C-alpha cells in the first residue's frame, strides 16, 4: 500500500497479495478493516487488523465504537498509541482470553486486577470496582467524556506511579475513598473543567 486517503470512511478490505501497509492507514475514519481469504500476511477479527497469528494488533478502525479482544491477543499497547484519536466507547474480551477481562466496558488485567484502559469516549461518571488492586498510570488519558471518577478503597499505588489525566476535558471531580492509598501523584494536563478533588485522611503525601 503506497497511500491511504485519511478521510475515506466506512470499511476497507485488504487484497490477497498485500504484504506491507502504509503508515497513514493508522490515522483513519474507518469502522471496519477486513482481509481477503487468501492473504497470508494479515488477518481480521471483528473488523480489526492483526498479524496472521492474531497475536498483535496492526491497525484499529478509529471510528469503531466497540472493541472485542480475541482469545489469542495478549498485548494491548496499541490502544495507548491511539487514545487521543480513537472513538472507542466500550471494550469486551473473549471468555477464552487468559490475559484480560472487561467489566462495564473497561479493560482489566486478569493477573493482578489492574485497571488497564478506560475507553476514551466512554461517557459519564465512573466508579472503579472494589475488586481493583491497581490502576495503570495512563489508563485515563484522553478520557474526554469522563465527568467524575471515584477511586475505590482497595486500590494501591505502585511506587513512583503518577496517575495521568491528560486531556480529560470534561472531568469535573475526583473522589479518592479511604483505603489502602497513603500517597498519590496526579497530573492534570488540559483538564479545564476540573472543579473538585476529595482526598481521605489516609493520604499523607
C-alpha positions in Angstrom: 0.0 0.0 0.0 1.5 3.3 -1.1 -1.1 5.8 0.1 -4.3 5.8 2.1 -6.7 8.8 2.0 -7.2 9.6 5.6 -10.7 11.0 5.1 -12.1 7.8 3.5 -14.9 6.4 5.7 -16.7 3.1 6.1 -15.0 -0.3 5.6 -11.7 -1.4 3.9 -10.8 -4.8 2.5 -7.2 -5.6 2.0 -6.4 -7.7 -1.1 -4.8 -11.2 -1.3 -1.3 -10.0 -2.4 -0.9 -7.1 0.1 2.2 -7.6 2.2 3.0 -4.1 3.6 0.8 -1.3 4.9 1.3 2.4 4.5 1.7 4.1 7.9 -1.1 6.6 7.0 -3.6 3.8 7.5 -3.2 4.1 11.2 -4.9 7.5 11.0 -8.3 6.7 9.6 -12.0 7.2 9.7 -12.9 3.6 9.2 -15.4 1.4 11.1 -14.0 -1.9 9.8 -10.8 -3.4 8.3 -11.2 -6.8 6.6 -8.8 -9.1 4.8 -9.5 -11.4 1.8 -9.4 -15.1 2.5 -6.1 -15.8 0.6 -4.0 -13.2 2.3 -1.3 -15.0 4.3 0.2 -11.8 5.9 -2.7 -10.4 7.8 -5.9 -11.5 9.5 -9.0 -9.6 10.6 -11.2 -10.4 13.6 -14.5 -8.4 14.1 -13.2 -5.7 11.7 -9.8 -5.2 13.5 -6.5 -5.9 11.7 -3.9 -8.3 13.2 -0.8 -10.3 12.1 -1.6 -13.7 10.6 -1.5 -15.4 14.0 -3.9 -12.9 15.6 -1.4 -12.0 18.3 -0.6 -8.4 17.6 -2.9 -5.6 16.6 -1.6 -3.8 13.5 -4.4 -1.3 12.9 -7.6 -0.3 14.6 -10.5 1.3 12.7 -10.7 4.5 14.7 -14.5 5.1 14.3 -15.3 1.6 15.6 -17.0 2.2 18.9 -16.7 -1.3 20.5 -13.6 -3.5 20.6 -13.8 -7.2 21.4 -10.4 -8.6 22.3 -9.9 -12.1 20.8 -8.6 -15.1 22.9 -5.1 -15.1 21.4 -4.3 -11.4 22.0 -2.0 -10.7 25.0 -0.7 -7.2 24.2 -2.9 -4.0 24.1 -0.1 -1.4 23.8 -1.6 -0.3 20.5 -4.6 1.1 22.4 -2.4 3.6 24.3 -1.0 4.8 21.0 -4.4 5.9 19.7 -6.0 7.2 22.9 -6.1 10.7 21.6 -7.9 9.9 18.3 -10.0 6.8 18.7 -13.8 6.9 19.0 -13.8 3.8 21.3 -16.7 3.7 23.9 -16.5 0.1 25.2 -14.2 -2.9 25.4 -15.2 -6.5 25.5 -12.9 -9.6 26.0 -13.3 -13.2 24.7 -14.2 -15.5 27.6 -11.2 -17.7 26.4 -8.7 -14.9 26.8 -6.5 -15.6 29.9 -4.7 -12.2 30.0 -7.6 -9.7 30.2 -11.2 -9.3 31.3 -13.6 -6.4 30.8 -16.2 -5.0 33.2 -18.7 -2.3 32.3 -16.8 -1.8 29.0 -13.4 -1.1 30.8 -10.3 -3.3 30.4 -8.6 -5.1 33.3 -5.7 -7.4 33.8 -6.5 -10.9 34.9 -3.2 -11.5 36.7 -3.4 -8.7 39.3 -6.7 -6.9 38.8 -5.2 -3.8 37.4 -7.5 -1.3 35.6 -5.6 -1.1 32.3 -7.6 1.1 29.9 -10.6 3.3 30.1 -12.2 3.8 26.6 -11.7 7.5 25.6 -15.3 8.1 24.5 -17.0 6.3 27.4 -19.3 9.0 28.9 -20.4 9.9 32.4 -19.2 9.2 35.9 -17.2 6.1 36.7 -16.6 4.2 40.0 -13.6 1.9 40.0 -14.7 -1.6 41.1 -13.8 -2.5 44.6 -12.0 -5.6 43.3 -9.4 -3.4 41.6 -6.0 -3.6 43.1 -4.1 -1.1 40.9 -4.7 1.4 38.1 -2.4 1.8 35.2 -0.9 5.3 35.2 -2.1 6.0 31.7 -5.5 4.3 31.9 -7.5 7.6 31.9 -5.5 9.7 29.4 -7.8 11.3 26.8 -11.0 10.1 28.6 -12.7 13.1 27.1 -16.3 12.1 28.1 -15.5 11.2 31.7 -17.1 13.6 34.1 -16.4 12.2 37.6 -14.0 9.5 38.8 -14.2 7.6 42.1 -11.1 5.6 43.1 -12.2 2.8 45.4 -10.8 1.7 48.8 -8.8 -1.3 47.7 -6.7 0.4 45.1 -3.0 0.5 46.0 -0.3 2.6 44.3 2.8 1.2 42.6 6.0 3.0 43.7 6.6 6.3 41.8 3.3 6.0 39.9 1.8 9.2 38.6 -1.8 8.9 37.5 -2.2 10.9 34.3 -5.5 12.6 33.3 -4.2 14.3 30.2 -6.9 15.9 28.1 -9.8 14.7 30.2 -11.6 17.8 29.0 -14.9 17.1 30.8 -13.6 15.8 34.1 -15.1 17.8 36.9 -14.5 15.8 40.0 -12.2 13.1 41.5 -13.0 11.3 44.8 -10.4 9.0 46.5 -12.0 6.7 49.0 -10.5 6.0 52.4 -8.4 2.8 52.0 -5.0 1.5 51.1 -3.7 4.6 49.4 -1.4 6.7 51.7 0.2 8.7 48.9 -0.9 9.7 45.5 0.5 11.6 42.5 -1.8 13.0 39.9 -1.2 15.0 36.7 -4.0 17.1 35.0 -2.9 18.5 31.6 -5.7 20.3 29.9 -8.4 19.3 32.4 -10.1 22.7 32.1 -13.3 21.8 33.8 -11.9 20.1 36.9 -13.5 21.7 40.0 -13.0 19.4 42.9 -10.7 16.7 44.3 -11.6 14.9 47.5 -8.9 13.1 49.4 -9.3 10.9 52.5 -7.3 11.4 55.8 -5.2 8.3 54.9 -3.4 10.4 52.2 -0.2 11.7 53.7 1.5 12.9 50.6 
